[in-house]
């Protein structure tokens, strides 16, 4: 189960990083 958990966790972190960049970009626009 550890491998399955990591396989799910890693993409989640990358997605959160993209969302964070988008949020910062939107904040800079306003």
PDBQT receptor file of N, H, CA, C and O in Angstrom, charges set to zero:
ATOM      1  N   UNK A   1       0.833  -1.209   0.000  1.00  0.00    +0.000 N 
ATOM      2  CA  UNK A   1       0.000   0.000   0.000  1.00  0.00    +0.000 C 
ATOM      3  C   UNK A   1       0.865   1.256   0.000  1.00  0.00    +0.000 C 
ATOM      4  O   UNK A   1       0.415   2.320  -0.426  1.00  0.00    +0.000 OA
ATOM      5  N   UNK A   2       2.085   1.140   0.468  1.00  0.00    +0.000 N 
ATOM      6  H   UNK A   2       2.451   0.276   0.813  1.00  0.00    +0.000 HD
ATOM      7  CA  UNK A   2       2.957   2.314   0.505  1.00  0.00    +0.000 C 
ATOM      8  C   UNK A   2       3.190   2.855  -0.899  1.00  0.00    +0.000 C 
ATOM      9  O   UNK A   2       3.143   4.065  -1.118  1.00  0.00    +0.000 OA
ATOM     10  N   UNK A   3       3.439   1.966  -1.841  1.00  0.00    +0.000 N 
ATOM     11  H   UNK A   3       3.477   0.983  -1.663  1.00  0.00    +0.000 HD
ATOM     12  CA  UNK A   3       3.697   2.403  -3.213  1.00  0.00    +0.000 C 
ATOM     13  C   UNK A   3       2.463   3.075  -3.795  1.00  0.00    +0.000 C 
ATOM     14  O   UNK A   3       2.576   4.096  -4.473  1.00  0.00    +0.000 OA
ATOM     15  N   UNK A   4       1.284   2.512  -3.536  1.00  0.00    +0.000 N 
ATOM     16  H   UNK A   4       1.193   1.683  -2.985  1.00  0.00    +0.000 HD
ATOM     17  CA  UNK A   4       0.061   3.114  -4.058  1.00  0.00    +0.000 C 
ATOM     18  C   UNK A   4      -0.150   4.498  -3.442  1.00  0.00    +0.000 C 
ATOM     19  O   UNK A   4      -0.585   5.432  -4.114  1.00  0.00    +0.000 OA
ATOM     20  N   UNK A   5       0.165   4.608  -2.154  1.00  0.00    +0.000 N 
ATOM     21  H   UNK A   5       0.518   3.849  -1.608  1.00  0.00    +0.000 HD
ATOM     22  CA  UNK A   5      -0.016   5.885  -1.468  1.00  0.00    +0.000 C 
ATOM     23  C   UNK A   5       0.934   6.929  -2.045  1.00  0.00    +0.000 C 
ATOM     24  O   UNK A   5       0.538   8.070  -2.286  1.00  0.00    +0.000 OA
ATOM     25  N   UNK A   6       2.180   6.539  -2.264  1.00  0.00    +0.000 N 
ATOM     26  H   UNK A   6       2.502   5.612  -2.068  1.00  0.00    +0.000 HD
ATOM     27  CA  UNK A   6       3.156   7.481  -2.822  1.00  0.00    +0.000 C 
ATOM     28  C   UNK A   6       2.764   7.853  -4.242  1.00  0.00    +0.000 C 
ATOM     29  O   UNK A   6       2.910   9.006  -4.647  1.00  0.00    +0.000 OA
ATOM     30  N   UNK A   7       2.266   6.881  -5.001  1.00  0.00    +0.000 N 
ATOM     31  H   UNK A   7       2.147   5.944  -4.672  1.00  0.00    +0.000 HD
ATOM     32  CA  UNK A   7       1.865   7.148  -6.384  1.00  0.00    +0.000 C 
ATOM     33  C   UNK A   7       0.728   8.161  -6.412  1.00  0.00    +0.000 C 
ATOM     34  O   UNK A   7       0.574   8.901  -7.383  1.00  0.00    +0.000 OA
ATOM     35  N   UNK A   8      -0.066   8.193  -5.349  1.00  0.00    +0.000 N 
ATOM     36  H   UNK A   8       0.059   7.591  -4.559  1.00  0.00    +0.000 HD
ATOM     37  CA  UNK A   8      -1.161   9.158  -5.274  1.00  0.00    +0.000 C 
ATOM     38  C   UNK A   8      -0.678  10.479  -4.700  1.00  0.00    +0.000 C 
ATOM     39  O   UNK A   8      -1.142  11.547  -5.100  1.00  0.00    +0.000 OA
ATOM     40  N   UNK A   9       0.253  10.402  -3.762  1.00  0.00    +0.000 N 
ATOM     41  H   UNK A   9       0.630   9.535  -3.437  1.00  0.00    +0.000 HD
ATOM     42  CA  UNK A   9       0.700  11.610  -3.071  1.00  0.00    +0.000 C 
ATOM     43  C   UNK A   9       1.551  12.503  -3.968  1.00  0.00    +0.000 C 
ATOM     44  O   UNK A   9       1.378  13.722  -3.978  1.00  0.00    +0.000 OA
ATOM     45  N   UNK A  10       2.464  11.901  -4.716  1.00  0.00    +0.000 N 
ATOM     46  H   UNK A  10       2.605  10.911  -4.708  1.00  0.00    +0.000 HD
ATOM     47  CA  UNK A  10       3.374  12.694  -5.540  1.00  0.00    +0.000 C 
ATOM     48  C   UNK A  10       2.620  13.553  -6.564  1.00  0.00    +0.000 C 
ATOM     49  O   UNK A  10       2.878  14.754  -6.639  1.00  0.00    +0.000 OA
ATOM     50  N   UNK A  11       1.701  12.988  -7.353  1.00  0.00    +0.000 N 
ATOM     51  H   UNK A  11       1.491  12.012  -7.293  1.00  0.00    +0.000 HD
ATOM     52  CA  UNK A  11       0.955  13.825  -8.297  1.00  0.00    +0.000 C 
ATOM     53  C   UNK A  11       0.155  14.905  -7.571  1.00  0.00    +0.000 C 
ATOM     54  O   UNK A  11      -0.023  16.007  -8.091  1.00  0.00    +0.000 OA
ATOM     55  N   UNK A  12      -0.323  14.591  -6.378  1.00  0.00    +0.000 N 
ATOM     56  H   UNK A  12      -0.178  13.696  -5.956  1.00  0.00    +0.000 HD
ATOM     57  CA  UNK A  12      -1.095  15.585  -5.633  1.00  0.00    +0.000 C 
ATOM     58  C   UNK A  12      -0.227  16.790  -5.288  1.00  0.00    +0.000 C 
ATOM     59  O   UNK A  12      -0.672  17.933  -5.381  1.00  0.00    +0.000 OA
ATOM     60  N   UNK A  13       1.017  16.525  -4.888  1.00  0.00    +0.000 N 
ATOM     61  H   UNK A  13       1.379  15.596  -4.812  1.00  0.00    +0.000 HD
ATOM     62  CA  UNK A  13       1.927  17.624  -4.543  1.00  0.00    +0.000 C 
ATOM     63  C   UNK A  13       2.198  18.486  -5.778  1.00  0.00    +0.000 C 
ATOM     64  O   UNK A  13       2.190  19.714  -5.691  1.00  0.00    +0.000 OA
ATOM     65  N   UNK A  14       2.436  17.850  -6.920  1.00  0.00    +0.000 N 
ATOM     66  H   UNK A  14       2.442  16.853  -6.991  1.00  0.00    +0.000 HD
ATOM     67  CA  UNK A  14       2.711  18.610  -8.137  1.00  0.00    +0.000 C 
ATOM     68  C   UNK A  14       1.491  19.431  -8.531  1.00  0.00    +0.000 C 
ATOM     69  O   UNK A  14       1.624  20.559  -9.005  1.00  0.00    +0.000 OA
ATOM     70  N   UNK A  15       0.303  18.866  -8.334  1.00  0.00    +0.000 N 
ATOM     71  H   UNK A  15       0.195  17.950  -7.949  1.00  0.00    +0.000 HD
ATOM     72  CA  UNK A  15      -0.911  19.613  -8.669  1.00  0.00    +0.000 C 
ATOM     73  C   UNK A  15      -1.081  20.801  -7.729  1.00  0.00    +0.000 C 
ATOM     74  O   UNK A  15      -1.469  21.887  -8.159  1.00  0.00    +0.000 OA
ATOM     75  N   UNK A  16      -0.787  20.591  -6.435  1.00  0.00    +0.000 N 
ATOM     76  H   UNK A  16      -0.472  19.709  -6.086  1.00  0.00    +0.000 HD
ATOM     77  CA  UNK A  16      -0.904  21.689  -5.476  1.00  0.00    +0.000 C 
ATOM     78  C   UNK A  16       0.080  22.805  -5.807  1.00  0.00    +0.000 C 
ATOM     79  O   UNK A  16      -0.212  23.986  -5.616  1.00  0.00    +0.000 OA
ATOM     80  N   UNK A  17       1.272  22.403  -6.316  1.00  0.00    +0.000 N 
ATOM     81  H   UNK A  17       1.509  21.444  -6.471  1.00  0.00    +0.000 HD
ATOM     82  CA  UNK A  17       2.256  23.429  -6.694  1.00  0.00    +0.000 C 
ATOM     83  C   UNK A  17       1.726  24.252  -7.857  1.00  0.00    +0.000 C 
ATOM     84  O   UNK A  17       1.893  25.472  -7.885  1.00  0.00    +0.000 OA
ATOM     85  N   UNK A  18       1.086  23.588  -8.822  1.00  0.00    +0.000 N 
ATOM     86  H   UNK A  18       0.950  22.597  -8.799  1.00  0.00    +0.000 HD
ATOM     87  CA  UNK A  18       0.537  24.322  -9.964  1.00  0.00    +0.000 C 
ATOM     88  C   UNK A  18      -0.576  25.250  -9.497  1.00  0.00    +0.000 C 
ATOM     89  O   UNK A  18      -0.663  26.394  -9.943  1.00  0.00    +0.000 OA
ATOM     90  N   UNK A  19      -1.434  24.755  -8.595  1.00  0.00    +0.000 N 
ATOM     91  H   UNK A  19      -1.364  23.826  -8.234  1.00  0.00    +0.000 HD
ATOM     92  CA  UNK A  19      -2.516  25.590  -8.086  1.00  0.00    +0.000 C 
ATOM     93  C   UNK A  19      -1.951  26.783  -7.326  1.00  0.00    +0.000 C 
ATOM     94  O   UNK A  19      -2.491  27.885  -7.412  1.00  0.00    +0.000 OA
ATOM     95  N   UNK A  20      -0.872  26.571  -6.584  1.00  0.00    +0.000 N 
ATOM     96  H   UNK A  20      -0.434  25.675  -6.514  1.00  0.00    +0.000 HD
ATOM     97  CA  UNK A  20      -0.254  27.661  -5.835  1.00  0.00    +0.000 C 
ATOM     98  C   UNK A  20       0.288  28.725  -6.778  1.00  0.00    +0.000 C 
ATOM     99  O   UNK A  20       0.136  29.921  -6.530  1.00  0.00    +0.000 OA
ATOM    100  N   UNK A  21       0.925  28.281  -7.869  1.00  0.00    +0.000 N 
ATOM    101  H   UNK A  21       1.048  27.309  -8.070  1.00  0.00    +0.000 HD
ATOM    102  CA  UNK A  21       1.464  29.244  -8.833  1.00  0.00    +0.000 C 
ATOM    103  C   UNK A  21       0.325  30.030  -9.485  1.00  0.00    +0.000 C 
ATOM    104  O   UNK A  21       0.434  31.240  -9.681  1.00  0.00    +0.000 OA
ATOM    105  N   UNK A  22      -0.756  29.345  -9.815  1.00  0.00    +0.000 N 
ATOM    106  H   UNK A  22      -0.845  28.362  -9.655  1.00  0.00    +0.000 HD
ATOM    107  CA  UNK A  22      -1.895  30.029 -10.424  1.00  0.00    +0.000 C 
ATOM    108  C   UNK A  22      -2.496  31.037  -9.447  1.00  0.00    +0.000 C 
ATOM    109  O   UNK A  22      -2.897  32.131  -9.845  1.00  0.00    +0.000 OA
ATOM    110  N   UNK A  23      -2.559  30.664  -8.160  1.00  0.00    +0.000 N 
ATOM    111  H   UNK A  23      -2.233  29.775  -7.836  1.00  0.00    +0.000 HD
ATOM    112  CA  UNK A  23      -3.110  31.568  -7.159  1.00  0.00    +0.000 C 
ATOM    113  C   UNK A  23      -2.231  32.799  -7.007  1.00  0.00    +0.000 C 
ATOM    114  O   UNK A  23      -2.733  33.920  -6.930  1.00  0.00    +0.000 OA
ATOM    115  N   UNK A  24      -0.910  32.589  -6.963  1.00  0.00    +0.000 N 
ATOM    116  H   UNK A  24      -0.502  31.677  -7.026  1.00  0.00    +0.000 HD
ATOM    117  CA  UNK A  24       0.006  33.723  -6.835  1.00  0.00    +0.000 C 
ATOM    118  C   UNK A  24      -0.098  34.619  -8.062  1.00  0.00    +0.000 C 
ATOM    119  O   UNK A  24      -0.050  35.843  -7.944  1.00  0.00    +0.000 OA
ATOM    120  N   UNK A  25      -0.241  34.010  -9.248  1.00  0.00    +0.000 N 
ATOM    121  H   UNK A  25      -0.280  33.015  -9.343  1.00  0.00    +0.000 HD
ATOM    122  CA  UNK A  25      -0.359  34.789 -10.483  1.00  0.00    +0.000 C 
ATOM    123  C   UNK A  25      -1.625  35.638 -10.456  1.00  0.00    +0.000 C 
ATOM    124  O   UNK A  25      -1.603  36.809 -10.835  1.00  0.00    +0.000 OA
ATOM    125  N   UNK A  26      -2.726  35.042 -10.008  1.00  0.00    +0.000 N 
ATOM    126  H   UNK A  26      -2.744  34.090  -9.701  1.00  0.00    +0.000 HD
ATOM    127  CA  UNK A  26      -3.989  35.783  -9.945  1.00  0.00    +0.000 C 
ATOM    128  C   UNK A  26      -3.894  36.900  -8.908  1.00  0.00    +0.000 C 
ATOM    129  O   UNK A  26      -4.451  37.981  -9.098  1.00  0.00    +0.000 OA
ATOM    130  N   UNK A  27      -3.185  36.634  -7.809  1.00  0.00    +0.000 N 
ATOM    131  H   UNK A  27      -2.732  35.755  -7.654  1.00  0.00    +0.000 HD
ATOM    132  CA  UNK A  27      -3.038  37.650  -6.769  1.00  0.00    +0.000 C 
ATOM    133  C   UNK A  27      -2.210  38.827  -7.285  1.00  0.00    +0.000 C 
ATOM    134  O   UNK A  27      -2.494  39.979  -6.956  1.00  0.00    +0.000 OA
ATOM    135  N   UNK A  28      -1.198  38.542  -8.084  1.00  0.00    +0.000 N 
ATOM    136  H   UNK A  28      -0.967  37.606  -8.351  1.00  0.00    +0.000 HD
ATOM    137  CA  UNK A  28      -0.354  39.610  -8.616  1.00  0.00    +0.000 C 
ATOM    138  C   UNK A  28      -1.133  40.469  -9.610  1.00  0.00    +0.000 C 
ATOM    139  O   UNK A  28      -0.867  41.664  -9.740  1.00  0.00    +0.000 OA
ATOM    140  N   UNK A  29      -2.094  39.865 -10.309  1.00  0.00    +0.000 N 
ATOM    141  H   UNK A  29      -2.310  38.895 -10.203  1.00  0.00    +0.000 HD
ATOM    142  CA  UNK A  29      -2.878  40.632 -11.273  1.00  0.00    +0.000 C 
ATOM    143  C   UNK A  29      -3.729  41.668 -10.553  1.00  0.00    +0.000 C 
ATOM    144  O   UNK A  29      -3.914  42.776 -11.055  1.00  0.00    +0.000 OA
ATOM    145  N   UNK A  30      -4.255  41.312  -9.363  1.00  0.00    +0.000 N 
ATOM    146  H   UNK A  30      -4.105  40.412  -8.955  1.00  0.00    +0.000 HD
ATOM    147  CA  UNK A  30      -5.118  42.237  -8.625  1.00  0.00    +0.000 C 
ATOM    148  C   UNK A  30      -4.278  43.063  -7.661  1.00  0.00    +0.000 C 
ATOM    149  O   UNK A  30      -4.813  43.905  -6.941  1.00  0.00    +0.000 OA
TER     150      UNK A  30
